Amino acid sequence: MYAFNYHRAKSVDEAVKLQKSASEGSFLAGGHTLIPTMKQRLAKPSDVIDISGLKELQGISVAGGTVTIGAATRHGDVANSPEVKKAIPALADLAGHIGDPQVRNRGTIGGSLANNDPAADYPAAVLGLGATVHTNKRAIEADKYFKGLFETALEQGEVITKVTFPVAEKAAYMKFPNPASRYALVGVFVAKTKGGVRVAVTGAGPGVFRSADMEKALGASFEADAVASIKVSSKNLNSDIHASADYRAHLVTVMAKRAVAKANS
Amino acid sequence: MAASGIGVSVRRVEDFRFLTGRGNYTDDINRPNQLHAHILRSPHAHAKIKKIDASKALKGPGVAAVFTGADIEKDQIGGLPCGWLVTDRNGQPMVEPPHPVLVADRTRHVGDQVAVVIAETRAQARDAAELVKIDYDEQVATVGLADATKKGAPLVWDQAPGNICYDWALGDSAVVDAAFKTAAKVAKVDIVNNRLIPNAMEPRAAIGDYDLAKGNYNLYTTSQNPHVIRLLMSAYVLKVSEHKVRVYSPDVGGGFGSKIYHYAEEAIVCWASRKLGRPVKWTADRSESFMSDAHGRDHLTKAEIALDAGGKFLAMRVVTVANMGAYLSTFAPCIPTYLYALLLAGTYTTPAIFCEVKAIFTHTVPVDAYRGAGRPEATYVVERLVDEAARVTGLDVAEIRRRNFIPRDAFPYQTPVVVQYDSGDYQSTLEIALKTADYSGFAARRAESAKRGKLRGLGLSTYIEACGIAPSAVVGSVGARAGLYESGLVRVHPTGSVTILTGSHSHGQGHETTFAQLAAERLGVDFDKIEVVHGDTDKIPFGMGTYGSRSLAVGGSALVKAMDKIIAKGKKIAAHLLEAAEADIEFKDGTFSIAGTDKKKTLAEISGAAYVPHNYPINELEPGLEEQAFYDPTNFTFPGGCHVAEIEIDRDTGVVQLVSFVAVDDVGRVINPMIVEGQVHGGVAQGMGQALLEGCVYDQKTGQLVTGSYMDYTMPRASDLPTLKVSTHNTLCTHNPLGVKGVGEVGAIGSPAAIMNAVHNAVAPFGVTHVEMPATPERVWRALQSAPKAAE
């Protein structure tokens, strides 16, 4: 790790100002990507601006068919929240299977979404539920937020403040974990929502994506069998020592099938 | 005394300090005024070093020195020696290339040591390392074992054409060929024994502290055998007399073989400490461990077995290519030869065996012993062959084993592969294991799994291993450059408490408990009045350390010999004090008595007399009560057993889950059943890791280590294992005083074959006859995708 200046911001506004004045400022929430990258000397921020303690970024609330989660809320808090468990059990279940207890006790939803790791779990829920990512500047629909490998719609000086999830009629997430890292080798989030069925796939490609074929099939019949025979193209899917693109494509179908079955159970 | 003697599950005395953070590991030690070293490692698998420019780094804050291979050469520091010379099938010695502690002209694997930067802090050393400019001329690398011997493959060493270190063979090929001609059936396997990265919890670390006042080197290091390190480093590398070197291995957090070897960093910190006049500390980070700890396994094997019409094994033929990596690690050459081919008889009466082994250099990290070392590889070959033989003959996997076991009354049993087994009861072990595993109920369980969409398989491994290494003359005759005895010293203090000093080293095994139990039983001393000391060459007698499940069988035997000397001397003292004939003195439960009388003296009274010899046979007997012994075994020990694995395969994903595991092991006499069970648990976890999860992957073109972190190298987790059913069915070793065999490696030796046989059993209905190890989800899924037939 290289030397850096550490700041504990008192507000989002101050955090943004601190970043602006730094030659290379990084926001620190849970730190689960930033700190390992710094330790490997792959990231070299001049200033680390800690926003993990900001009150305005904390908390979970459910009202009017919407679950609102503050950006600095820990995965463990989402997983164990009675409100989330009641409103969108699939979201609590997803959060409860991110990493291990240590990760869940530090990692935050905002950090995960800002980083947009192609194998992260939260992007699947955000895209699958059609959530909205709120920042200090605007509200961004899920469909417009994710831009591929580690890329998002966030601009310089933009901080995620909260995420709002519309409560779905039915939803579930199934993950096939990478055996080594436990990131999603393939994760599929299915949701039957007011606006229709949404299927979001993480881990398989360069970023989270929706499966139009599956959404169409499930729109007609929200049953596991409806997706069981849908073959996903392996084109543009990831391939590594843990899974070839073909195998990932196959797993998308299997996980989708299982997610629907789980959503219906 | 029985409360803490032999056969009692005494709680480990080590655990208080380990569990409360009071352990003292090498990295916990800091010497006054110490500097910190960072090793610059080659980013290339194969490159010429054209130029190293350290001028900028030397100006970095806190930097004390940057040393390179040129400095090593200038100071005439020797290379790391290899401890075993294998002679090939033509009587020629293996190719033994140099193994410099810092390479000067060429790097031969990713992670090869190129330079060392030494600074006031670790961070400064690492910062400065980025300022060292190394001009590499990258060369094409030889990476994969299969391609290494092909024409045109880049040579790792010019002196090793075809990258062959040695081409070795054992057995009479003509006899084996003749047997194959008469065979009713032949079964064949073509298998990979996957390369493993050891991953001890504690990374390696070393502190060199040169004492200018005395001219002594002090090395603190994470070693399984401090005396071996002292000998190798002083005699071959630093070229100083070993009485000027102290090697101290304090608490060590796991070794599994990877901490046997003498590593470059140990010599570098000692040499640098002398040059700089200050202690120098180095601790590996995890990434360094992946690319600098010796790896394990890595064999390609084609094997076949000939059977008669009744399913009896007639002969076996085994052809293996074994990876040595880029350099010969300390014991590397003996692993795929004498610790491998000698085990190919397994638990069976196969009369003729021929094995040839080519050891190959590649541009990868050196490969050496890793928990089991050669024996898991042999077991995998034999037990996969036996299951394949059952398949081609149509015999039940248990029945074919029964027909071929060495019978209980046939011991000592001379195998066709040199070794003579002393004891065993293979069939009873099998029957107990089958009963425990409810073998007869398997069909019903398989049907129940099928209802849930799962494929269930059951696999056996009735393995043998050879440990308690080793008779010095025997290993010496086949190339060992060391003896393999062990030392023990027993010091009875004036008031009767006891200190035991052993050449064995505990790095998780619990010797401080087990050896104290031995002494409690033998000397009748309270368990808590016994202290076990190990790991410090200034304290312990010269000894060979811990590996090959040898500590109790060899180190424990040395202690028994030393304790017997204590008792013999005690009898003389007691005879004097009790005014009796020595022949009439009995020793039992810590008391010397005149047989048939109530006249007696406790050990404490005897030791009191020995240290305060006022009333003492001073003309015949020296004062004091301290005895040392060396024990050189007359044979290997041969633990064996039966492992029964049951797995379920998720048909949709190919995921294999181990759902049941039964181990019935024959480990000889058990001193501490809890520790034995723990050793089996750990070994099985590692064996399961090899079977289903772990595999070192190099990029076949560039030689980059793809599995260089836990993001990609899959370690076993608790959730990967069912509750293990572990028990023993012991026969005693006939040639050591305790009857012990050893337990450190059995779990890792027997279990991969059992689990892989279970995988093959599960996919057999689809006509699938081969799944590579580790049986990863995609491999299993692909095997099922391309299966010759849809199941029943």
Boltz contact constraints between the chains, C-beta under 6 A:
constraints:
  - contact:
      token1: [A, 179]
      token2: [B, 714]
      max_distance: 6.0
  - contact:
      token1: [A, 180]
      token2: [B, 712]
      max_distance: 6.0
  - contact:
      token1: [A, 180]
      token2: [B, 713]
      max_distance: 6.0
  - contact:
      token1: [A, 180]
      token2: [B, 714]
      max_distance: 6.0
  - contact:
      token1: [A, 181]
      token2: [B, 711]
      max_distance: 6.0
  - contact:
      token1: [A, 241]
      token2: [B, 697]
      max_distance: 6.0
  - contact:
      token1: [A, 241]
      token2: [B, 706]
      max_distance: 6.0
  - contact:
      token1: [A, 243]
      token2: [B, 778]
      max_distance: 6.0
  - contact:
      token1: [A, 247]
      token2: [B, 778]
      max_distance: 6.0
  - contact:
      token1: [A, 254]
      token2: [B, 652]
      max_distance: 6.0
  - contact:
      token1: [A, 254]
      token2: [B, 653]
      max_distance: 6.0
